[in-house]
Amino acid sequence: MSSEQFLIDAATRHQIFLLRYGSGRSKEANRRLNRLRQQINARLSQEPAAFQSQRLQDLLKDINALNVLAFRDVKTLVEVDSMKLAVSEADFNRIMINKVSTLPVTPTPEDLLVESVMDAPMSVGSGVGMTIAESLDQFGVLKGKQILKTITDNVVTGVATSLMAKAVDSLMRTVVKRQATSLIGTILNHVSSAARLNTYQKNTNLIGGYEWVATLDSKTTFVCMSRDGKKYDITSQVIPPAHYGCRSTTVPTIKPEFDLGLDVKTTRPAIGADGVQQVDSKTTYGGWLRTQNREFVDEALGIERSRLFRSGKLSLDKFVDPTGRVYTLPQLESMNPIVFSDF
């Protein structure tokens, strides 16, 4: 079996564990934002039931100070996590590639690796990407303004302080929490991808390019479907995340003269109409989806796209992890033996 098939399987397994690590870090960040919610509630409770509009500026000043400290705390947390993860992911990539190559991987010094990952813009959405720090700064500013606007709107409409507190509480528990979780998961996938790309570009003597690997389930977006299995030049900057919440990853293409080759049968997990199953590592989302029943295809693509897909008028491709388990970084690293257990 080729090194490519091995790499897809190992990267898919590792990505599932990485997603669980991201979930854990998101929960830690949201615990800190929960403290902010409690602090805001406490501050609002100091105001009389019939809020006096002339006190608005003082209130907003106090709440803004709480916002700045809390979102700065979250930023520090995520940046520290990102720097540690970059080193861990580079080490995983080295181990993975060394298992299929006759040449050893040349690692990047840790300080240079961390710098390159932290300075790399995230390729999320359209336009010029932002760095990790810029993304976190923007998130803090926008959510802080949203919190202040919620308070201002309630004051202007004469809402009682208790109802004002409930509005802010609801905003923090739903919108802010959901968006923080999405952003942090996206950042950590970016760290993994950027560290992996750094390894590819540091080892052009044995790596000729890389391949996009998406998850096989009904939650994958169309952009990741279409990129699954697509090969990119080593100089390309097209890496996951392709969007917020992206779960895709990449694997290197080993040059034939250094391809060790492995006589193993590799698989990748998929979630279809019959539940979790294992399919051949070479299966793309489009090929896998054609083996599923109509009901599942309709759920995955929507009725109209499903009809076009089944009629052969629409070709697609895709990658994910549905579990709720979370890992610390040491636990993530301890999963490596499981990732490589079959090889």
Stockholm file with secondary structure:
# STOCKHOLM 1.0

chainA/1-343         MSSEQFLIDAATRHQIFLLRYGSGRSKEANRRLNRLRQQINARLSQEPAAFQSQRLQDLLKDINALNVLAFRDVKTLVEVDSMKLAVSEADFNRIMINKVSTLPVTPTPEDLLVESVMDAPMSVGSGVGMTIAESLDQFGVLKGKQILKTITDNVVTGVATSLMAKAVDSLMRTVVKRQATSLIGTILNHVSSAARLNTYQKNTNLIGGYEWVATLDSKTTFVCMSRDGKKYDITSQVIPPAHYGCRSTTVPTIKPEFDLGLDVKTTRPAIGADGVQQVDSKTTYGGWLRTQNREFVDEALGIERSRLFRSGKLSLDKFVDPTGRVYTLPQLESMNPIVFSDF
#=GR chainA/1-343 SS CCHHHHHHHHHHHHHHHHHHHHHHHHHHHHHHHHHHHHHHHHHHHTSCSSCCGGGHHHHHHHHHHHHHHHHHHHHHHHHHHHHHHHHHHHHHHHHHHHTTBSSCCCCCCHHHHHHHHHHSCCCCSSSSCCCHHHHHHHHHHHHHHHHHHHHHHHHHTTCCHHHHHHHHHHHIIIIIHHHHHHHHHHHHHHHHHHHHHHHHHHTTTTEEEEEEECCBSTTCCHHHHHHTTCEEETTCCCCSCSSTTCCCEEEEEECGGGBCCCCCCCEEEEEETTEEEEEETTCCHHHHHTTSCHHHHHHHHCHHHHHHHHTTSCCCCCCCCCCCCCCCHHHHHHTHHHHTTTC
#=GC SS_cons         CCHHHHHHHHHHHHHHHHHHHHHHHHHHHHHHHHHHHHHHHHHHHTSCSSCCGGGHHHHHHHHHHHHHHHHHHHHHHHHHHHHHHHHHHHHHHHHHHHTTBSSCCCCCCHHHHHHHHHHSCCCCSSSSCCCHHHHHHHHHHHHHHHHHHHHHHHHHTTCCHHHHHHHHHHHIIIIIHHHHHHHHHHHHHHHHHHHHHHHHHHTTTTEEEEEEECCBSTTCCHHHHHHTTCEEETTCCCCSCSSTTCCCEEEEEECGGGBCCCCCCCEEEEEETTEEEEEETTCCHHHHHTTSCHHHHHHHHCHHHHHHHHTTSCCCCCCCCCCCCCCCHHHHHHTHHHHTTTC
//
